[in-house]
Amino acid sequence: MFAVDLRAPSVQRDPGHARRHGVNVGFGFSMEIPVSVSEAVTGVVMKIAAPSKLQWVTGVYGLLYVAFEVLASIPSTRSLIITNNRPESMGLEVALTQLLCPLFLLGYAASWSSELIAGAVLLLWFALVCWAEAFSIHFGAGGGMGPVLGLPGLVFGILFLVSWFVCWFKRRAVRGAGM
């Protein structure tokens, strides 16, 4: 019995590939074990990007934000996290924060593909949080804590933009040095 190697030629010529992804069955032969379905089909090992510290912290804040939204949407637990002297207008504040939650999650999801887009979306989210706070104050819901609680989102947006700019500047400097 023999096997036909259907992997890409670059993988076939890599002497360390069998050592990294294979099992030695003796007599100098090794049996390939694909790590994933895509590697089994294409023969190309896909690399998954590890999250940055900024993405970890933004993810934790996002989980806390979603937990806040869940607790705020349940009437029996709403009074534990929101104190309002006008309970009839509390629905306005909850509705505005629930409308902004998907925008924050979109900004977090965008951080995996582009820090520039993530920073812009999170800054837009913070601007809308400030607008929603002004809107709820104008229509009698009270408020005052929205921008303070949204401040980490502003900081994350700025940090994503700074991170993108630093990477862009480094890439530009490397291209300039190579010419």
N, C-alpha and C positions, 0 to 999 in steps of 0.2 A: 504494500500500500504506500502511496505517496500523496502529498497534498500540493495543490497549486496555490501559489501565493498571489492573491488578487489585490494586494495593497498597492498603494501608489509607489512608483519606482524610488522616490526619495526615502520612503520608509523602508523599502526592501534593502537599500544600501546602508542603512544605519545599523552598525554592528551592536550598538547598545540598546536597540529597540527591544529585542527579545529578552535581554536581561532586565529591562524595566517593566515590560508588559507580558512576559511569557513565563511558562513553567517548564523547567528542564525535566525531560522525561528519560534522560539517560542516553548513553552512547553518543553524546555530542548533539543530540537533536533537542529542539525546544518546541513547545506547542504554544501558539499565540492565543491569548485570551483577551478579546476586546474589552476595553474599559467601558465603552458606551455603545449605544446603537449606532450613532453617527460614525464612530470609529470603525465599527464592524462593517458598515456599508461603504464608507469612503476611504477608510484607511488613514484618515487625518485625525490627529488628536486635537480636540478643541480645548482651548484654555479659557477658564472662567476667571473673570476679574474678581479679585478680593476686594471687599468693601473697605473704603478709607475710614479713618477715625471720624471724619466729619459725617459720613453716611451713617455710621453706627449711632452717633449722638442724635442726628436728625431722625433716625428710625425710632429711637427711644422716645423722643419728644412726640413723634407721630403716634406711637402706641398710647402715650399718655393723653394725647388729644382725642384719639378715638375712644378711649375709656371715659374721658370727660363727656363726650357726645352721647355715649350709651347711657351713662348715669343721668345726664341732663334730660334725656328723652323719656325716662321712666318717671312718672309723676310722684311716686312715693319716695324716690331717692333724690329728686331735684332739689329739695330744701337742704340736703346735706352739703351740696357744693355751690349752690347759688343762694345768696341772701338778697331778698328784694323787698322793699317796703310796699311795692305795688304788685301783688301776685297776678292781677289780671293782665298786666303787660309783660309778664315773664315769657309768654309764648313767642313774642317778637324777638327777644334776645336769643332764645333757643333756636328759633327758625333761622335767624341770620348766621349763627355759628354753625348750624348744620349745613347750610348752603355753602359755607366757606371750607368746610372740612375736605370735600373732594378736591378742591383746588390745591390745598396743602399736600394731599396724598399724590396728586399729579406732579407737583414739584419734586417730591421725594422720589417718585418713579423716574422722573427725568434726570435725576442726579446720576443714574446708572449709565446714561448715554451721553449726556452733555452737561457739564457743570455750568456753562453759560445759560442754557435754557432753565436749568434748575434754579440758579440764582435769580433770573428774571421772574420766574413764576413765583418764587417765595417772596420777592419784593412786592410783586403785584398782590399776593395774598395779604401781606402786612398792610398795604395801602387800603385794601378792601376791608380789613379788620378795623382800621381807623375810621373809614367811612361808615361802616356798620355801627360802630360805637357812637359816632355823631348822629346818625340816623335814629338810633334807639333813644339817645338822650333827648333829641328834638321831639320825638313822639311819646315821651313820658315813661320810658322803661327804666330810667335811672342809668345805671352803667358806671363807667369810669375805670374799669379794670381791663377792658379789652386790649388796648394797646400795651399795657403792662404784661399781660399774659401772652400776647403775641410777639413780645420783644425777642424771645429766642428765635422765632422765625425770621425776623429782620436780620439778626446776627448771622444765622445760617445762610440766608440769601447773600449777604455781603461776603461771607467767607467762601461760598461757592464761586462768586464772581472773581474774588481775589485769586483763588486757586486756579481758575481758568486763565486769568490774565498772566499769572506767573508761568504756567505751562506754555502758553502762547508765546510769551517773551523768550523763554528758554529755547523753544523750537525755532523761533526766528533768529536767535543768536547763533544756534548751531548751523542753520542754513547759511547765514552770513559768513561764518567762519569757514565753511566748506567751499566757498566760491573762490 
